[in-house]
């Protein structure tokens, strides 16, 4: 069963992939809006939210 963070991540991933397909790019690095993109920002937030499950704090990679 998916929790709310996983659902948000799935939705954000779909939006990101749809955007990449629409712009005919393989990765966000190939896009001119890389550093000023709401779709990518939402995806990054969803990834961090899913990793932390809503808890604040840092990550160790």
Long-range contacts (C-beta under 8 A, 24 or more apart in sequence): 3-53, 5-46, 5-49, 5-50, 5-53, 5-54, 6-50, 8-46, 8-49, 8-50, 9-46, 9-47, 9-49, 9-50, 11-46, 12-42, 12-43, 12-45, 12-46, 12-47, 13-43, 13-46, 15-39, 15-42, 15-43, 16-40, 16-43
